[in-house]
Amino acid sequence: MGNLGSLFLGIGLLTAIMTVILLVQGCYSQKKFWVNSVQRLSIATATCIGISVFALLSILIKGDYGVVYAYSYTSDYLPLVYKISAFWAGDAGSLLFWTGLLGLILAIYLFSIRNKKDYTSLPVIGVIILNICLFLLILLAKSNPFSLMEVQAQQGIGLNPMLRNPYMISHPLTLFIGYALLVVPFGLAISYLIFPSKKTWTDRARNWILASWIFLTLGNILGAMWAYQELGWGGYWAWDPVENASFIPWLLVTALLHTVHLERKFSIFKVWNVLLICSAYLLTIFGTFIVRSGILQSVHAFSDTGSGVFFLTYIIMVIGIFTCLVYRSKNLVDTTKKDTIGINILLGGALILSFTGFLVWIATIYPLFTPFITGEKINLTEEFFNSVTAPLFASIILLMGIWPAIGYGNKITTKKIKWIVFLVMISLGVGGLIYYFTKGPITAVVGYIVCALAVISIIKETMSMIIKRYKDGKIGYGNLFSITPTAAHLVHIGVIILAVGVITTQTYSQHYTKTLYHGETIEISGYQVTYEGLNKEPAVDKMTVYAYLPVTKGEKILYELKPRRAFYENWQPISRVAIDGNWAKDVYVQMAGWDEFGHQATFIIHINPLVRMIWLGGFLLAFGGCIAFLRRI
């Protein structure tokens, strides 16, 4: 199977290169013959990639330890689901997985235009094929997942224990899908620049952009949930370079969704939108460069395989081609001049999102330049990122609350002014109550005030719109979401819920390090935590030592926590945290160490209030996006 996989990687690269050559001729001649030829070769390329993907999947499931990748990431002891997830656990496998997604998206795009043998589709196919060429070249030259062992091994090393987590099955999967989907709207923008038309590219790209945003949202929230469970520091987001590499495209695509809406509605912001989609697409490639080049330190990064130069060359090439196309294009002039308060609020939100993405990108790559300035590498801290992004995110939420009261119009009536004043007073009242009961820092109170203003405004506008359209007879059974912007409002409420969770955990989390003797009980945040000793739990490939800590309130046992440390034959010991709680707060315990006989043990305990609101808000974001997507297909 290893030789078969390598063979079809090579054939796939050859057919992809041939496709590019024919594609250039097709764009020049604009004849149907070349369009048909390009589409047939594209199908052949996608088929070759599909065979390679199937080959590696078979190798991992069967446990063919004559292949280096299978030996490094699987073993006979792994459950089937983790043998499958080993596909994207390593550098070579994850790149082939991404390539396979590109092949699948190419096939879906070809199917969507099956009745339109139009030469304007060629640039879209070209962008996908060029991306595939890049990845296949790297796979064959630097990171071949089908490389063979010198001697057939009888057993594999197995999957890194930190990756044996349900969230690490779904997190990379959704993130890679989100990355891969961006290639189509970028290709549609390139096609629009090459072949000008009266119909804007955003009409065809909107669903692709929205689908990408949904998967990027899921990828980021599932990654935060994995970090919360596996990394053991009590948090969920550390502004790590690889975390930022997935978050920055999400920020830009979020901004793009708003400005694309304005272009489709008013034919404005054309230049802005092509710049945003290009930036979002290239930053997914740049993020991949960070993960695989080793230029920035991260717990999530792969070791350097020497592929960085390929990514950088591709990025520079795309920037060059894109710049030339924009420069020569006469199709990016806004056909209407629309300048209202409501539109400027939407634009302001998109600008803040874009600026935040740019700021996080600069801060992420800042350590690359500090050796030339200070003589040493300086990494910016989590506190720095929090302090510079918090005001920007608060501004976005504030605009989310103001916009429903104004809409697209330019008139602020007396009635609207009275409502805004009332809204501000209610929000200040909420903030005052929170400050009175919590005595929290003023920055957190301001954050709660902004969130209260936004959520009240959105709910009021949603209910008013539903009632008005119901009275007009426009709402019937099953069409609520299709004729009202409820999906967008759900997304915005999800943002607010997530923000409340972040503000609360950042401000009111409590952290303790306690050494307890057997049978000792301590009082923490209204809970009684008792250390009842250590136990051992043997398994085929590991030995686990865990502590038993019942958590009580009065006479009632609320939670039975078992923080543990697992000792593996082929891996360093891994600590496993114990988490339990409710919607109000989580009790999060890590076992830091113990004495020789287990008479005493040291625990790191975190009390994290409203952390589950972050997960709820994140999934509500994706749910709202799904509703908006289904409205348009």
ROSERO-201311 format. One record per residue (C-alpha): x, y, z; residue in three letters. Coordinates in steps of 0.5 Angstrom, whole numbers. Layout:
{pt {X,Y,Z},ala}
...
This chain:
{pt {0,0,0},met}
{pt {6,5,1},gly}
{pt {9,4,-6},asn}
{pt {1,5,-8},leu}
{pt {0,11,-4},gly}
{pt {7,14,-7},ser}
{pt {6,12,-14},leu}
{pt {-1,16,-14},phe}
{pt {2,22,-11},leu}
{pt {7,23,-16},gly}
{pt {1,21,-22},ile}
{pt {-3,27,-18},gly}
{pt {2,32,-19},leu}
{pt {4,30,-26},leu}
{pt {-4,31,-28},thr}
{pt {-4,37,-24},ala}
{pt {2,40,-27},ile}
{pt {-2,38,-34},met}
{pt {-8,42,-32},thr}
{pt {-5,48,-30},val}
{pt {-2,48,-37},ile}
{pt {-8,47,-41},leu}
{pt {-12,52,-36},leu}
{pt {-7,57,-38},val}
{pt {-9,56,-45},gln}
{pt {-16,55,-44},gly}
{pt {-16,62,-40},cys}
{pt {-13,65,-46},tyr}
{pt {-17,62,-52},ser}
{pt {-24,62,-48},gln}
{pt {-26,56,-52},lys}
{pt {-30,50,-49},lys}
{pt {-25,45,-52},phe}
{pt {-20,47,-47},trp}
{pt {-25,48,-41},val}
{pt {-27,40,-42},asn}
{pt {-20,38,-42},ser}
{pt {-18,42,-36},val}
{pt {-25,39,-32},gln}
{pt {-23,32,-34},arg}
{pt {-16,33,-32},leu}
{pt {-18,36,-25},ser}
{pt {-22,30,-24},ile}
{pt {-16,25,-25},ala}
{pt {-12,29,-20},thr}
{pt {-18,29,-15},ala}
{pt {-18,21,-16},thr}
{pt {-11,20,-15},cys}
{pt {-11,24,-9},ile}
{pt {-17,20,-7},gly}
{pt {-13,14,-8},ile}
{pt {-7,16,-4},ser}
{pt {-12,18,2},val}
{pt {-15,11,2},phe}
{pt {-8,8,2},ala}
{pt {-6,12,8},leu}
{pt {-12,10,12},leu}
{pt {-12,3,10},ser}
{pt {-4,3,13},ile}
{pt {-6,6,19},leu}
{pt {-12,2,20},ile}
{pt {-9,-5,19},lys}
{pt {-3,-3,23},gly}
{pt {2,-4,17},asp}
{pt {9,-2,21},tyr}
{pt {13,-2,15},gly}
{pt {11,5,14},val}
{pt {14,10,18},val}
{pt {8,14,19},tyr}
{pt {4,8,21},ala}
{pt {10,6,26},tyr}
{pt {10,13,29},ser}
{pt {3,14,30},tyr}
{pt {-1,8,31},thr}
{pt {-1,1,35},ser}
{pt {-5,-5,36},asp}
{pt {-7,-2,42},tyr}
{pt {-11,4,39},leu}
{pt {-18,4,39},pro}
{pt {-20,4,31},leu}
{pt {-23,12,32},val}
{pt {-16,14,34},tyr}
{pt {-12,10,29},lys}
{pt {-17,14,24},ile}
{pt {-15,21,27},ser}
{pt {-8,19,27},ala}
{pt {-9,21,20},phe}
{pt {-8,28,21},trp}
{pt {-4,27,28},ala}
{pt {3,28,24},gly}
{pt {6,33,19},asp}
{pt {6,29,13},ala}
{pt {-1,26,14},gly}
{pt {-5,32,16},ser}
{pt {-2,35,10},leu}
{pt {-4,29,6},leu}
{pt {-11,30,9},phe}
{pt {-11,37,7},trp}
{pt {-10,36,0},thr}
{pt {-15,30,0},gly}
{pt {-20,36,2},leu}
{pt {-18,40,-3},leu}
{pt {-19,34,-8},gly}
{pt {-26,33,-5},leu}
{pt {-28,41,-6},ile}
{pt {-25,41,-13},leu}
{pt {-30,35,-14},ala}
{pt {-36,39,-11},ile}
{pt {-34,45,-15},tyr}
{pt {-34,41,-21},leu}
{pt {-41,38,-20},phe}
{pt {-44,45,-18},ser}
{pt {-42,47,-25},ile}
{pt {-43,41,-29},arg}
{pt {-48,44,-33},asn}
{pt {-44,51,-35},lys}
{pt {-38,49,-39},lys}
{pt {-36,57,-38},asp}
{pt {-29,59,-38},tyr}
{pt {-30,63,-32},thr}
{pt {-29,57,-28},ser}
{pt {-22,56,-30},leu}
{pt {-19,61,-25},pro}
{pt {-23,58,-19},val}
{pt {-20,51,-22},ile}
{pt {-13,54,-23},gly}
{pt {-13,56,-15},val}
{pt {-15,50,-13},ile}
{pt {-10,46,-17},ile}
{pt {-4,51,-16},leu}
{pt {-6,49,-8},asn}
{pt {-6,42,-9},ile}
{pt {1,42,-13},cys}
{pt {4,46,-7},leu}
{pt {2,41,-2},phe}
{pt {4,35,-7},leu}
{pt {10,37,-8},leu}
{pt {12,38,-1},ile}
{pt {9,31,0},leu}
{pt {14,28,-5},leu}
{pt {20,32,-3},ala}
{pt {20,33,4},lys}
{pt {14,30,8},ser}
{pt {12,23,5},asn}
{pt {7,19,9},pro}
{pt {9,13,5},phe}
{pt {16,13,7},ser}
{pt {18,6,9},leu}
{pt {22,3,15},met}
{pt {29,0,13},glu}
{pt {26,-6,18},val}
{pt {19,-8,19},gln}
{pt {17,-7,26},ala}
{pt {12,-11,30},gln}
{pt {9,-6,34},gln}
{pt {8,2,33},gly}
{pt {10,7,38},ile}
{pt {2,9,38},gly}
{pt {-1,16,38},leu}
{pt {1,22,43},asn}
{pt {-3,21,49},pro}
{pt {-5,28,49},met}
{pt {-8,27,42},leu}
{pt {-12,21,45},arg}
{pt {-18,26,46},asn}
{pt {-25,26,43},pro}
{pt {-24,34,41},tyr}
{pt {-17,32,38},met}
{pt {-21,28,33},ile}
{pt {-26,34,31},ser}
{pt {-22,40,32},his}
{pt {-17,39,27},pro}
{pt {-22,36,22},leu}
{pt {-26,42,22},thr}
{pt {-21,47,22},leu}
{pt {-18,44,16},phe}
{pt {-25,44,12},ile}
{pt {-25,51,14},gly}
{pt {-18,52,11},tyr}
{pt {-20,48,5},ala}
{pt {-26,52,3},leu}
{pt {-23,58,3},leu}
{pt {-20,56,-4},val}
{pt {-26,57,-8},val}
{pt {-28,64,-6},pro}
{pt {-21,66,-7},phe}
{pt {-21,63,-14},gly}
{pt {-28,66,-15},leu}
{pt {-25,73,-13},ala}
{pt {-19,72,-18},ile}
{pt {-24,70,-24},ser}
{pt {-28,76,-23},tyr}
{pt {-21,80,-23},leu}
{pt {-19,76,-30},ile}
{pt {-26,76,-33},phe}
{pt {-30,82,-31},pro}
{pt {-38,81,-31},ser}
{pt {-44,85,-28},lys}
{pt {-45,80,-23},lys}
{pt {-41,80,-17},thr}
{pt {-36,74,-15},trp}
{pt {-39,75,-8},thr}
{pt {-46,72,-10},asp}
{pt {-43,66,-12},arg}
{pt {-38,66,-6},ala}
{pt {-43,67,0},arg}
{pt {-44,60,1},asn}
{pt {-37,58,1},trp}
{pt {-35,64,5},ile}
{pt {-40,62,10},leu}
{pt {-39,55,10},ala}
{pt {-32,56,12},ser}
{pt {-33,61,17},trp}
{pt {-38,55,21},ile}
{pt {-32,50,20},phe}
{pt {-27,55,23},leu}
{pt {-32,57,29},thr}
{pt {-32,50,30},leu}
{pt {-25,49,30},gly}
{pt {-23,54,34},asn}
{pt {-28,53,40},ile}
{pt {-26,45,40},leu}
{pt {-19,47,40},gly}
{pt {-20,51,46},ala}
{pt {-24,45,49},met}
{pt {-18,41,48},trp}
{pt {-13,45,51},ala}
{pt {-18,46,57},tyr}
{pt {-18,39,58},gln}
{pt {-11,37,56},glu}
{pt {-6,42,58},leu}
{pt {-7,42,65},gly}
{pt {-6,50,66},trp}
{pt {-14,51,68},gly}
{pt {-15,56,62},gly}
{pt {-17,55,54},tyr}
{pt {-13,60,50},trp}
{pt {-6,62,51},ala}
{pt {-5,66,45},trp}
{pt {0,61,42},asp}
{pt {3,62,35},pro}
{pt {-1,56,33},val}
{pt {-8,58,36},glu}
{pt {-7,65,33},asn}
{pt {-6,62,26},ala}
{pt {-13,59,26},ser}
{pt {-16,65,30},phe}
{pt {-13,70,25},ile}
{pt {-17,67,19},pro}
{pt {-23,67,23},trp}
{pt {-23,74,25},leu}
{pt {-22,76,17},leu}
{pt {-27,72,15},val}
{pt {-32,74,20},thr}
{pt {-31,81,17},ala}
{pt {-31,79,10},leu}
{pt {-38,76,11},leu}
{pt {-41,83,13},his}
{pt {-38,87,8},thr}
{pt {-40,82,3},val}
{pt {-47,83,5},his}
{pt {-46,90,4},leu}
{pt {-43,89,-3},glu}
{pt {-49,84,-5},arg}
{pt {-54,89,-2},lys}
{pt {-51,96,-5},phe}
{pt {-45,94,-9},ser}
{pt {-40,97,-5},ile}
{pt {-33,95,-2},phe}
{pt {-31,91,-8},lys}
{pt {-24,93,-7},val}
{pt {-24,91,1},trp}
{pt {-27,85,-1},asn}
{pt {-22,82,-5},val}
{pt {-17,84,-1},leu}
{pt {-20,81,5},leu}
{pt {-21,74,2},ile}
{pt {-14,74,-1},cys}
{pt {-11,76,6},ser}
{pt {-16,70,9},ala}
{pt {-13,65,4},tyr}
{pt {-6,67,5},leu}
{pt {-6,67,12},leu}
{pt {-8,60,12},thr}
{pt {-2,58,8},ile}
{pt {2,63,13},phe}
{pt {-1,59,19},gly}
{pt {1,52,16},thr}
{pt {8,55,15},phe}
{pt {8,57,22},ile}
{pt {6,50,24},val}
{pt {11,46,20},arg}
{pt {17,51,19},ser}
{pt {19,51,27},gly}
{pt {21,59,27},ile}
{pt {16,60,33},leu}
{pt {16,56,39},gln}
{pt {9,52,40},ser}
{pt {6,46,44},val}
{pt {2,45,38},his}
{pt {7,45,32},ala}
{pt {11,40,28},phe}
{pt {18,39,28},ser}
{pt {22,43,22},asp}
{pt {22,39,15},thr}
{pt {25,44,11},gly}
{pt {18,45,8},ser}
{pt {18,53,10},gly}
{pt {21,55,3},val}
{pt {16,52,-1},phe}
{pt {10,56,3},phe}
{pt {14,62,3},leu}
{pt {15,62,-5},thr}
{pt {8,60,-6},tyr}
{pt {5,66,-2},ile}
{pt {10,71,-5},ile}
{pt {8,68,-12},met}
{pt {0,69,-10},val}
{pt {1,76,-8},ile}
{pt {5,78,-14},gly}
{pt {0,75,-19},ile}
{pt {-6,78,-14},phe}
{pt {-3,85,-14},thr}
{pt {-2,85,-22},cys}
{pt {-9,83,-23},leu}
{pt {-12,88,-18},val}
{pt {-8,94,-21},tyr}
{pt {-10,92,-28},arg}
{pt {-17,91,-26},ser}
{pt {-23,96,-28},lys}
{pt {-28,92,-25},asn}
{pt {-27,94,-17},leu}
{pt {-30,101,-18},val}
{pt {-36,102,-13},asp}
{pt {-43,103,-18},thr}
{pt {-46,106,-12},thr}
{pt {-45,111,-7},lys}
{pt {-48,109,0},lys}
{pt {-46,113,6},asp}
{pt {-51,112,12},thr}
{pt {-50,111,19},ile}
{pt {-52,104,19},gly}
{pt {-47,102,14},ile}
{pt {-42,106,17},asn}
{pt {-43,102,23},ile}
{pt {-43,95,20},leu}
{pt {-36,98,16},leu}
{pt {-33,100,23},gly}
{pt {-35,93,26},gly}
{pt {-31,90,20},ala}
{pt {-25,94,20},leu}
{pt {-24,93,28},ile}
{pt {-25,85,26},leu}
{pt {-20,86,21},ser}
{pt {-15,91,25},phe}
{pt {-15,86,31},thr}
{pt {-13,80,26},gly}
{pt {-7,84,23},phe}
{pt {-5,86,30},leu}
{pt {-5,79,33},val}
{pt {-1,77,27},trp}
{pt {4,82,28},ile}
{pt {4,81,35},ala}
{pt {5,73,33},thr}
{pt {11,74,29},ile}
{pt {14,80,33},tyr}
{pt {19,75,36},pro}
{pt {22,74,29},leu}
{pt {24,81,29},phe}
{pt {27,82,36},thr}
{pt {33,79,35},pro}
{pt {35,84,30},phe}
{pt {33,90,35},ile}
{pt {34,87,42},thr}
{pt {39,82,41},gly}
{pt {35,77,44},glu}
{pt {28,73,42},lys}
{pt {22,76,46},ile}
{pt {15,73,46},asn}
{pt {9,77,48},leu}
{pt {5,75,54},thr}
{pt {-2,72,54},glu}
{pt {-3,79,58},glu}
{pt {-1,83,53},phe}
{pt {-5,80,48},phe}
{pt {-11,80,53},asn}
{pt {-10,88,54},ser}
{pt {-10,90,47},val}
{pt {-15,86,44},thr}
{pt {-20,87,50},ala}
{pt {-22,94,48},pro}
{pt {-23,92,41},leu}
{pt {-27,86,42},phe}
{pt {-31,91,47},ala}
{pt {-32,96,41},ser}
{pt {-35,90,37},ile}
{pt {-40,88,42},ile}
{pt {-42,95,43},leu}
{pt {-43,96,35},leu}
{pt {-47,90,35},met}
{pt {-52,93,40},gly}
{pt {-52,100,37},ile}
{pt {-54,97,30},trp}
{pt {-61,94,31},pro}
{pt {-63,101,34},ala}
{pt {-61,104,27},ile}
{pt {-61,99,21},gly}
{pt {-58,101,15},tyr}
{pt {-62,108,15},gly}
{pt {-59,115,16},asn}
{pt {-64,118,20},lys}
{pt {-64,117,28},ile}
{pt {-71,119,30},thr}
{pt {-73,122,37},thr}
{pt {-76,115,38},lys}
{pt {-69,112,37},lys}
{pt {-66,116,41},ile}
{pt {-70,115,47},lys}
{pt {-69,108,46},trp}
{pt {-62,108,46},ile}
{pt {-62,113,52},val}
{pt {-67,107,56},phe}
{pt {-62,102,53},leu}
{pt {-56,105,56},val}
{pt {-59,107,63},met}
{pt {-61,99,63},ile}
{pt {-54,97,62},ser}
{pt {-51,102,67},leu}
{pt {-56,99,72},gly}
{pt {-54,92,70},val}
{pt {-47,94,71},gly}
{pt {-48,97,78},gly}
{pt {-51,91,80},leu}
{pt {-46,87,78},ile}
{pt {-41,92,81},tyr}
{pt {-45,92,88},tyr}
{pt {-45,84,89},phe}
{pt {-38,82,86},thr}
{pt {-33,89,87},lys}
{pt {-30,87,81},gly}
{pt {-25,91,77},pro}
{pt {-28,97,73},ile}
{pt {-26,94,66},thr}
{pt {-30,87,68},ala}
{pt {-36,91,69},val}
{pt {-35,96,63},val}
{pt {-35,89,59},gly}
{pt {-41,87,63},tyr}
{pt {-45,93,61},ile}
{pt {-43,93,54},val}
{pt {-46,86,53},cys}
{pt {-52,87,57},ala}
{pt {-53,93,52},leu}
{pt {-52,89,46},ala}
{pt {-56,83,48},val}
{pt {-62,87,50},ile}
{pt {-62,91,44},ser}
{pt {-62,85,39},ile}
{pt {-67,81,43},ile}
{pt {-72,87,43},lys}
{pt {-70,88,35},glu}
{pt {-71,81,34},thr}
{pt {-78,80,38},met}
{pt {-80,87,34},ser}
{pt {-79,84,27},met}
{pt {-82,78,29},ile}
{pt {-89,81,32},ile}
{pt {-89,86,26},lys}
{pt {-88,81,20},arg}
{pt {-93,76,24},tyr}
{pt {-98,82,24},lys}
{pt {-97,83,17},asp}
{pt {-98,75,16},gly}
{pt {-91,74,13},lys}
{pt {-89,69,18},ile}
{pt {-92,62,18},gly}
{pt {-90,55,21},tyr}
{pt {-83,53,19},gly}
{pt {-81,60,15},asn}
{pt {-79,64,21},leu}
{pt {-71,63,20},phe}
{pt {-72,64,12},ser}
{pt {-76,71,13},ile}
{pt {-72,74,19},thr}
{pt {-65,75,20},pro}
{pt {-66,71,26},thr}
{pt {-60,67,24},ala}
{pt {-55,73,25},ala}
{pt {-58,75,31},his}
{pt {-57,68,34},leu}
{pt {-50,69,32},val}
{pt {-49,76,35},his}
{pt {-52,73,42},ile}
{pt {-47,67,42},gly}
{pt {-42,72,41},val}
{pt {-44,76,47},ile}
{pt {-45,69,51},ile}
{pt {-38,67,50},leu}
{pt {-36,74,52},ala}
{pt {-39,74,58},val}
{pt {-36,67,60},gly}
{pt {-29,70,58},val}
{pt {-30,76,62},ile}
{pt {-32,72,68},thr}
{pt {-27,67,67},thr}
{pt {-21,72,66},gln}
{pt {-23,76,72},thr}
{pt {-26,71,78},tyr}
{pt {-23,65,77},ser}
{pt {-19,62,83},gln}
{pt {-13,58,83},his}
{pt {-10,54,89},tyr}
{pt {-4,50,90},thr}
{pt {-5,45,96},lys}
{pt {-1,39,99},thr}
{pt {-6,35,103},leu}
{pt {-5,29,107},tyr}
{pt {-9,22,107},his}
{pt {-16,24,110},gly}
{pt {-15,31,110},glu}
{pt {-21,36,108},thr}
{pt {-20,43,105},ile}
{pt {-25,49,104},glu}
{pt {-25,52,97},ile}
{pt {-30,57,94},ser}
{pt {-36,54,99},gly}
{pt {-34,47,97},tyr}
{pt {-30,41,102},gln}
{pt {-25,37,98},val}
{pt {-22,31,101},thr}
{pt {-16,27,99},tyr}
{pt {-18,20,100},glu}
{pt {-11,17,98},gly}
{pt {-8,14,91},leu}
{pt {-10,8,87},asn}
{pt {-7,5,81},lys}
{pt {-10,2,75},glu}
{pt {-6,-2,70},pro}
{pt {-8,-2,62},ala}
{pt {-4,-6,56},val}
{pt {0,0,54},asp}
{pt {0,4,61},lys}
{pt {0,5,68},met}
{pt {-5,10,71},thr}
{pt {-4,13,78},val}
{pt {-10,17,81},tyr}
{pt {-12,20,87},ala}
{pt {-20,20,89},tyr}
{pt {-22,27,92},leu}
{pt {-30,27,93},pro}
{pt {-32,34,93},val}
{pt {-38,36,98},thr}
{pt {-42,41,100},lys}
{pt {-45,40,107},gly}
{pt {-47,33,107},glu}
{pt {-48,32,100},lys}
{pt {-43,29,95},ile}
{pt {-43,34,89},leu}
{pt {-37,31,85},tyr}
{pt {-32,25,85},glu}
{pt {-26,28,82},leu}
{pt {-20,23,80},lys}
{pt {-14,27,77},pro}
{pt {-9,22,75},arg}
{pt {-2,21,72},arg}
{pt {-1,16,66},ala}
{pt {6,12,65},phe}
{pt {7,10,58},tyr}
{pt {12,5,55},glu}
{pt {14,10,49},asn}
{pt {12,17,52},trp}
{pt {13,21,58},gln}
{pt {8,21,64},pro}
{pt {2,25,62},ile}
{pt {-2,29,67},ser}
{pt {-10,28,66},arg}
{pt {-14,33,70},val}
{pt {-21,32,73},ala}
{pt {-26,37,71},ile}
{pt {-33,37,74},asp}
{pt {-38,42,76},gly}
{pt {-45,46,73},asn}
{pt {-46,52,69},trp}
{pt {-44,56,75},ala}
{pt {-37,54,75},lys}
{pt {-32,48,74},asp}
{pt {-28,45,79},val}
{pt {-22,43,76},tyr}
{pt {-16,39,79},val}
{pt {-9,37,77},gln}
{pt {-5,32,81},met}
{pt {2,36,81},ala}
{pt {6,30,85},gly}
{pt {6,25,91},trp}
{pt {10,22,96},asp}
{pt {13,15,96},glu}
{pt {7,12,99},phe}
{pt {2,16,97},gly}
{pt {1,19,104},his}
{pt {1,26,102},gln}
{pt {0,29,95},ala}
{pt {0,36,92},thr}
{pt {-6,39,88},phe}
{pt {-7,45,83},ile}
{pt {-14,47,84},ile}
{pt {-18,52,79},his}
{pt {-25,54,80},ile}
{pt {-27,57,74},asn}
{pt {-34,61,74},pro}
{pt {-38,61,67},leu}
{pt {-33,57,63},val}
{pt {-39,53,60},arg}
{pt {-42,59,57},met}
{pt {-36,60,53},ile}
{pt {-37,53,50},trp}
{pt {-45,55,49},leu}
{pt {-43,61,46},gly}
{pt {-38,58,41},gly}
{pt {-43,53,39},phe}
{pt {-49,58,38},leu}
{pt {-45,62,33},leu}
{pt {-44,55,29},ala}
{pt {-51,54,30},phe}
{pt {-53,61,27},gly}
{pt {-48,60,22},gly}
{pt {-52,53,20},cys}
{pt {-59,57,20},ile}
{pt {-56,62,15},ala}
{pt {-53,57,10},phe}
{pt {-59,53,10},leu}
{pt {-63,59,8},arg}
{pt {-59,60,2},arg}
{pt {-58,53,-1},ile}
